[in-house]
């Protein structure tokens, strides 16, 4: 009879320990996900800035080419 009473207590204890472990793991996973989301948000801003810089570079290149063509035409 004693062994039957100990089994459920051991089972309940194991379930409680596993539940606590799962909650700790989930909390850590949530923190990692939040960090990754923050990094992705920062990368979006950098990507937008890079796209603007590329567009400005292309416009500058086109302006330089126009200036070169005008200078060559005057020679």
C-alpha positions as CSV (number, residue, x, y, z in Angstrom):
1,X,0.0,0.0,0.0
2,X,2.8,2.4,0.8
3,X,4.3,2.0,-2.6
4,X,1.0,2.9,-4.3
5,X,0.8,6.1,-2.3
6,X,4.4,7.1,-3.2
7,X,4.0,6.6,-6.9
8,X,1.4,9.4,-7.3
9,X,3.4,11.8,-5.2
10,X,6.5,11.0,-7.2
11,X,4.5,11.4,-10.4
12,X,3.0,14.7,-9.3
13,X,6.4,16.0,-8.2
14,X,7.9,15.0,-11.6
15,X,5.1,16.8,-13.4
16,X,5.5,19.9,-11.3
17,X,9.3,20.0,-11.9
18,X,8.7,19.5,-15.6
19,X,6.1,22.2,-15.7
20,X,8.4,24.7,-13.9
21,X,11.2,23.7,-16.4
22,X,8.9,24.3,-19.3
23,X,7.9,27.7,-18.0
24,X,11.5,28.7,-17.5
25,X,12.4,27.5,-21.0
26,X,9.4,29.4,-22.5
27,X,10.4,32.6,-20.7
28,X,13.9,32.3,-22.2
29,X,12.5,31.6,-25.6
30,X,10.3,34.6,-25.4
31,X,13.3,36.8,-24.4
32,X,15.3,35.5,-27.4
33,X,12.4,36.1,-29.8
34,X,12.0,39.7,-28.5
35,X,15.7,40.3,-29.1
36,X,15.5,38.9,-32.6
37,X,12.4,41.0,-33.4
38,X,14.3,44.1,-32.2
39,X,17.3,43.3,-34.4
40,X,15.0,42.7,-37.4
41,X,13.4,46.1,-36.8
42,X,16.9,47.7,-36.7
43,X,17.9,45.9,-39.9
44,X,14.8,47.2,-41.7
45,X,15.8,50.8,-40.9
46,X,19.3,50.1,-42.1
47,X,17.9,48.5,-45.3
48,X,15.7,51.6,-45.9
49,X,18.7,53.9,-45.4
50,X,20.8,51.8,-47.7
51,X,18.1,51.9,-50.4
52,X,18.0,55.7,-50.2
53,X,21.8,55.9,-50.4
54,X,21.8,53.7,-53.5
55,X,19.2,55.9,-55.1
56,X,21.2,59.0,-54.3
57,X,24.3,57.4,-55.6
58,X,22.6,56.6,-58.9
59,X,21.3,60.1,-59.2
60,X,24.7,61.5,-58.5
61,X,26.2,59.2,-61.1
62,X,23.6,60.3,-63.7
63,X,24.4,64.0,-62.9
64,X,28.1,63.5,-63.3
65,X,27.6,61.7,-66.6
66,X,25.4,64.7,-67.8
67,X,28.2,67.1,-66.7
68,X,30.8,65.0,-68.5
69,X,28.7,65.0,-71.7
70,X,28.3,68.7,-71.6
71,X,32.0,69.3,-71.1
72,X,32.9,66.9,-73.9
73,X,30.4,68.7,-76.2
74,X,32.1,72.0,-75.6
75,X,35.5,70.7,-76.7
